[in-house]
Amino acid sequence: MSGLSFGTVTAATAKAATAPLTAKAHSAVDDFLSYMKESPAERMMDSWLAAHGLSKESLAAMPPEKRDAVLKQMAQELKDQLAQSAHEKAAKKTAAL
């Protein structure tokens, strides 16, 4: 027999070891289901906010003037992204002809 010993794993230690993993997995499932319930517009907003280091909560906590400026910037950037995407799609379509 080698000098390695792995000890005994009891049901109690196995359950204690997996408890944090189960909680994390449950949280991940909840996060995913919550995400899937959002509309595409809400997903785009969340993505934009995260890319700019913001959250819905931090946006709501801003003074009205600053919040309006952020929302205006978000709308412009998302509009530009959609226009760029449409332009690229049209370019690929014409290149395929």
C-alpha positions as CSV (number, residue, x, y, z in Angstrom):
1,M,0.0,0.0,0.0
2,S,1.3,3.5,-0.8
3,G,1.7,6.2,1.7
4,L,-1.2,8.1,0.4
5,S,-4.4,8.3,2.5
6,F,-7.5,9.9,1.4
7,G,-9.5,9.4,4.6
8,T,-13.2,8.6,4.9
9,V,-15.9,10.6,3.4
10,T,-19.1,10.4,5.4
11,A,-22.5,11.5,4.2
12,A,-22.4,14.5,6.6
13,T,-19.0,15.7,5.2
14,A,-20.1,15.1,1.6
15,K,-23.3,17.1,2.2
16,A,-21.5,19.9,3.9
17,A,-18.9,20.1,1.1
18,T,-21.6,20.3,-1.6
19,A,-23.9,22.8,0.1
20,P,-22.1,25.9,-1.2
21,L,-22.0,24.4,-4.7
22,T,-25.8,23.7,-4.6
23,A,-26.5,27.2,-3.5
24,K,-24.3,28.6,-6.2
25,A,-25.9,26.4,-8.8
26,H,-29.3,27.4,-7.7
27,S,-28.4,31.0,-7.9
28,A,-27.0,30.5,-11.4
29,V,-30.2,28.8,-12.5
30,D,-32.3,31.6,-11.0
31,D,-30.1,34.2,-12.7
32,F,-30.5,32.5,-16.0
33,L,-34.2,32.1,-15.7
34,S,-34.5,35.8,-14.7
35,Y,-32.4,36.8,-17.7
36,M,-34.5,34.7,-20.1
37,K,-37.7,36.4,-18.8
38,E,-36.3,39.8,-19.9
39,S,-37.2,41.3,-23.2
40,P,-34.4,41.9,-25.8
41,A,-34.6,45.6,-25.0
42,E,-34.0,44.9,-21.3
43,R,-31.1,42.6,-22.1
44,M,-29.5,45.3,-24.3
45,M,-30.0,47.8,-21.5
46,D,-28.5,45.5,-18.9
47,S,-25.5,44.8,-21.2
48,W,-24.9,48.4,-21.9
49,L,-25.1,49.4,-18.3
50,A,-22.7,46.6,-17.3
51,A,-20.2,47.6,-20.0
52,H,-20.3,51.1,-18.5
53,G,-19.9,49.9,-14.9
54,L,-23.5,50.7,-14.0
55,S,-26.6,48.8,-12.8
56,K,-30.3,49.5,-12.9
57,E,-30.0,50.4,-9.2
58,S,-27.2,52.8,-9.7
59,L,-29.0,54.4,-12.6
60,A,-32.1,54.8,-10.5
61,A,-30.1,56.4,-7.7
62,M,-28.7,59.1,-10.0
63,P,-30.0,62.7,-10.0
64,P,-32.6,63.1,-12.8
65,E,-30.3,65.3,-14.9
66,K,-27.5,62.8,-14.9
67,R,-29.8,59.8,-15.4
68,D,-31.4,61.5,-18.4
69,A,-27.9,62.2,-19.8
70,V,-26.9,58.5,-19.3
71,L,-30.2,57.3,-20.9
72,K,-29.6,59.6,-23.9
73,Q,-26.1,58.4,-24.3
74,M,-27.3,54.8,-24.1
75,A,-30.0,55.3,-26.7
76,Q,-27.5,56.9,-29.1
77,E,-24.9,54.2,-28.7
78,L,-27.5,51.4,-29.1
79,K,-28.9,53.1,-32.1
80,D,-25.4,53.4,-33.6
81,Q,-24.7,49.7,-32.9
82,L,-27.9,48.7,-34.6
83,A,-27.2,50.9,-37.6
84,Q,-23.7,49.4,-37.8
85,S,-25.0,45.9,-37.6
86,A,-27.6,46.6,-40.4
87,H,-24.8,48.1,-42.5
88,E,-22.6,45.0,-42.0
89,K,-25.5,42.7,-42.8
90,A,-26.3,44.6,-46.0
91,A,-22.6,44.5,-47.0
92,K,-22.4,40.8,-46.5
93,K,-25.5,40.3,-48.6
94,T,-24.2,42.3,-51.5
95,A,-20.8,40.6,-51.3
96,A,-22.5,37.2,-51.6
97,L,-24.2,38.3,-54.9
